[in-house]
Amino acid sequence: MSEHIPVFCATDENYAPFASIMMKSILMHTNSFIDFYVMDDGIQTKTKKLIAKDLKKYPNKNLHFIDMSKYNLDQFPELRAWSVSMYSRYFITEIVPNLKKVIYLDVDIIVKKDIAELYNIDMENYPIAAMSESYFFTPNMPKRLRKIWKDFTGEYFNSGVFVMDIPKLRKMDFVNKTIALTQKLQNQLEFPDQDVVNILFQNNIKRLDCSFNYFANMIPLRQPKNPNQPIEPKIIHYTNLKPWKNHTLFQQDFDDILKTSVFYKQIIKKYRSKKISKFYLFGFIPLFSHITPQK
């Protein structure tokens, strides 16, 4: 356990339980020592204590909460269901500047394999490694981005899983460039931080295998050389339907970790305990009924 792997995530109070589940999934499958850096956008003290309790049984970790209030996240646009916490990743190069390489993960993720495999990939001199959404047949993403930035010629990468070369990014002035472009394009961005990173680093992102950022809501992918064999996800990303409130693919993988968490009762009560009665057409023909997700 000599290797220390820095893993960053960002969350507010609402998503903090899922950050805990994501971190727990890493520790369940990894022997290396993990330094967790939770970029804290208003997590309550009692919730931080619960996260520490959730991870207590695993000795191979440190847990750091980084107060993001000094980074003025409110300067950024808040779009749709996303909070400004998503912009925290812009500041990773400043938070612990002496680090060489780090992993960033969204909190709607669970890890199924040893995270060291991702951390130890050869960056091949790229500043960032990420998964191209072309794996999951999203051809409109580059086309959409070209409407915002006419010179965009690259693939479109998902920002939920990053491996980041910190010295390279600091040399490229990552923080100031991401902030400036976000402010310049704020009224045109659909996936704000993700769009900005794709524009700034087009043709300069190492392509990760899709197993390191496997979209749970997509049709299961097959091995290119063996169509009868499905690709085994190493990291599952619940990009659309969230498994704490919607039944989705890889639901059981999430629930197996959830049931061991100190947040189990809280999540069940908040997201799954509400019963919706049957709806009837013309008062007597069943139209549809709510199905409570599996516990």
C-alpha positions in Angstrom: 0.0 0.0 0.0 2.9 2.4 -0.6 1.2 4.1 -3.6 -0.9 7.1 -2.7 -3.7 7.9 -5.2 -5.3 11.3 -5.1 -9.0 11.2 -5.9 -11.1 14.4 -6.2 -14.8 14.9 -6.2 -17.1 17.8 -5.8 -20.4 18.0 -4.0 -22.9 20.1 -2.1 -25.1 19.0 0.8 -27.7 17.3 -1.4 -25.3 15.0 -3.3 -22.9 14.4 -0.3 -24.4 10.9 0.4 -23.7 9.8 -3.1 -20.1 11.1 -2.9 -19.7 8.8 0.2 -21.1 5.8 -1.8 -18.7 6.6 -4.7 -15.7 6.7 -2.3 -16.8 3.6 -0.6 -17.0 1.7 -3.9 -13.3 2.7 -4.6 -12.2 1.4 -1.2 -14.1 -1.9 -1.6 -12.0 -2.7 -4.7 -8.6 -1.0 -4.1 -5.7 -1.9 -1.9 -3.7 1.2 -2.7 -3.8 4.2 -0.2 -6.4 6.7 -1.4 -6.2 10.4 -0.6 -9.8 11.7 -1.0 -10.2 15.4 -1.7 -13.9 16.3 -1.4 -14.4 19.8 -2.8 -17.0 21.1 -0.3 -19.7 23.4 -1.6 -21.7 23.7 1.6 -21.7 20.2 3.2 -23.1 20.3 6.7 -20.8 19.3 9.6 -23.1 16.4 10.6 -23.0 15.0 7.0 -19.2 15.2 7.0 -19.1 13.1 10.2 -21.5 10.5 8.6 -19.2 10.3 5.5 -16.2 9.7 7.8 -18.2 7.0 9.6 -19.2 5.4 6.3 -15.6 5.0 5.4 -14.2 4.3 8.8 -13.6 0.5 8.4 -11.1 1.2 5.5 -7.6 2.1 6.8 -6.2 2.8 3.4 -7.5 6.3 3.1 -7.3 9.9 4.1 -10.4 12.2 3.8 -9.9 15.9 3.2 -12.8 18.4 2.9 -11.8 21.4 0.8 -13.8 24.5 1.6 -14.7 25.9 -1.9 -16.2 29.2 -0.6 -13.0 31.1 -1.3 -13.1 30.1 -5.0 -16.4 32.1 -5.5 -18.3 29.4 -7.4 -21.3 31.7 -7.6 -19.5 33.7 -10.3 -20.5 30.8 -12.7 -23.8 30.2 -14.4 -26.1 27.6 -12.8 -28.0 25.6 -15.5 -30.9 23.2 -15.2 -30.5 20.6 -12.5 -26.7 21.2 -12.0 -25.4 23.2 -9.1 -22.3 25.4 -9.3 -20.4 22.6 -7.6 -19.5 21.3 -11.0 -17.1 24.1 -11.6 -15.0 23.0 -8.6 -12.9 20.9 -10.9 -11.5 24.1 -12.5 -9.5 24.7 -9.3 -8.0 21.2 -8.7 -4.5 22.5 -9.9 -4.6 25.1 -7.1 -6.0 23.1 -4.2 -3.0 20.8 -3.9 -0.5 22.2 -6.4 2.4 19.8 -5.5 0.5 16.7 -6.8 1.7 15.2 -10.1 -1.3 13.3 -11.2 -4.9 13.1 -9.9 -8.2 11.4 -10.7 -11.4 13.4 -10.7 -14.8 11.6 -10.5 -18.3 12.8 -10.5 -20.4 11.5 -7.5 -23.0 9.7 -9.6 -20.4 7.0 -10.2 -19.5 3.7 -8.6 -16.1 2.0 -9.1 -16.1 -1.8 -9.8 -12.4 -2.5 -10.2 -9.1 -1.4 -8.6 -8.8 2.4 -9.2 -5.0 2.0 -9.5 -5.5 0.7 -13.0 -6.9 4.0 -14.1 -4.4 6.1 -12.1 -1.4 4.2 -13.6 -2.3 4.7 -17.3 0.3 6.1 -19.5 -0.7 9.7 -20.2 1.4 9.8 -23.3 2.3 13.5 -22.7 -1.4 14.5 -22.7 -2.6 16.9 -19.9 -6.0 15.2 -19.5 -7.3 11.7 -20.1 -11.1 11.2 -20.5 -13.6 9.0 -22.3 -14.8 10.0 -25.7 -18.6 9.9 -25.9 -18.3 8.5 -29.5 -18.3 5.1 -27.8 -21.9 5.7 -26.8 -23.1 7.0 -30.2 -23.6 10.7 -29.3 -22.7 12.2 -32.7 -24.6 15.4 -32.1 -22.3 16.6 -29.4 -19.4 17.8 -31.6 -21.9 19.3 -34.0 -23.6 21.2 -31.2 -20.2 22.4 -29.9 -19.3 23.7 -33.4 -22.3 26.0 -33.2 -20.8 27.6 -30.1 -17.1 27.4 -31.2 -16.8 27.2 -35.0 -13.2 26.1 -34.9 -14.0 23.0 -32.8 -12.6 19.9 -34.7 -12.1 17.4 -31.9 -13.9 14.5 -30.4 -16.3 15.2 -27.5 -15.2 13.9 -24.1 -17.2 13.3 -21.0 -15.9 15.2 -17.9 -17.2 12.8 -15.3 -13.9 10.9 -15.2 -10.7 12.7 -15.6 -7.0 11.8 -15.1 -5.2 15.1 -14.8 -1.5 15.9 -15.2 -1.2 18.8 -12.7 2.2 20.3 -13.7 1.1 20.4 -17.4 -2.2 22.0 -16.5 -0.7 24.6 -14.3 1.8 25.4 -17.1 -1.2 25.8 -19.4 -2.9 28.2 -17.0 -5.8 25.9 -16.6 -7.7 27.8 -13.9 -7.7 31.2 -15.6 -8.5 29.9 -19.1 -11.5 27.8 -17.9 -12.9 30.7 -15.9 -12.5 33.1 -18.8 -14.1 30.9 -21.4 -17.0 29.9 -19.1 -17.8 33.6 -18.6 -17.4 34.4 -22.3 -19.8 31.6 -23.4 -22.0 31.3 -20.4 -25.3 32.0 -22.3 -24.4 29.4 -24.9 -23.2 26.5 -22.9 -25.4 23.4 -22.5 -23.0 21.2 -20.5 -20.9 24.1 -19.1 -17.7 22.8 -17.6 -17.7 19.9 -20.0 -18.1 22.1 -23.0 -15.4 24.4 -21.8 -12.8 21.7 -21.3 -13.6 20.2 -24.7 -13.1 23.5 -26.4 -9.8 24.3 -24.6 -8.3 20.8 -25.0 -9.6 19.7 -28.4 -7.3 17.2 -30.0 -5.2 17.3 -26.7 -7.1 14.7 -24.6 -6.0 11.1 -24.2 -8.8 8.7 -25.1 -9.7 6.4 -22.2 -11.3 3.0 -22.8 -15.1 3.3 -22.3 -14.9 0.7 -19.5 -13.4 3.5 -17.3 -16.6 5.7 -17.7 -19.4 3.3 -18.7 -22.7 5.1 -19.2 -25.4 3.1 -17.3 -28.3 4.4 -19.4 -26.9 3.3 -22.7 -27.4 0.0 -24.6 -24.7 -2.4 -23.3 -21.6 -2.4 -25.5 -19.9 -5.4 -26.9 -16.3 -6.2 -27.4 -15.3 -5.0 -31.0 -13.5 -8.3 -31.8 -16.0 -10.5 -30.0 -19.6 -9.2 -30.4 -20.9 -12.0 -28.2 -18.9 -10.8 -25.2 -20.1 -7.6 -23.4 -17.7 -5.0 -22.2 -17.2 -5.2 -18.5 -17.5 -1.8 -16.8 -14.7 -0.8 -14.4 -16.4 2.5 -13.6 -20.2 2.9 -13.9 -21.5 6.4 -14.5 -25.2 7.0 -14.0 -25.4 9.9 -16.4 -29.2 10.1 -16.8 -31.3 8.0 -14.6 -30.0 8.2 -11.0 -30.1 4.8 -9.2 -31.2 6.3 -5.9 -34.5 7.3 -7.4 -34.9 5.7 -10.8 -34.6 2.0 -11.7 -31.9 1.8 -14.3 -29.3 -0.6 -15.7 -26.6 -1.6 -13.2 -29.1 -0.9 -10.4 -28.0 -3.8 -8.3 -24.4 -2.7 -8.4 -25.4 0.6 -6.8 -27.8 -1.0 -4.3 -25.2 -3.5 -3.1 -23.1 -0.6 -1.9 -26.1 1.5 -0.7 -27.3 -1.2 1.7 -23.9 -1.1 3.5 -23.9 2.7 3.8 -24.8 4.8 6.8 -26.9 6.9 4.4 -29.1 3.9 3.5 -32.2 4.9 5.5 -31.9 8.5 4.6 -31.7 7.8 0.9 -34.6 5.3 1.0 -36.8 7.6 2.9 -36.1 10.6 0.7 -36.2 9.0 -2.7 -37.9 5.6 -2.6 -40.5 5.5 0.2 -43.1 7.6 -1.5 -45.9 5.6 -2.9 -47.8 6.8 -5.9 -51.3 5.3 -6.2 -52.6 3.9 -9.5 -53.9 6.4 -12.0 -57.2 5.5 -13.7 -58.5 6.5 -17.1 -62.2 7.5 -16.9 -62.1 6.6 -13.3 -61.9 2.8 -13.7 -59.3 1.7 -16.3 -55.8 1.4 -14.9 -53.5 3.8 -16.9 -50.2 3.2 -15.1 -48.8 2.7 -11.6 -45.6 3.6 -9.9 -43.0 0.9 -9.4 -40.8 1.5 -6.4 -37.2 0.7 -7.2 -35.7 -2.5 -5.7 -34.1 -2.0 -2.3 
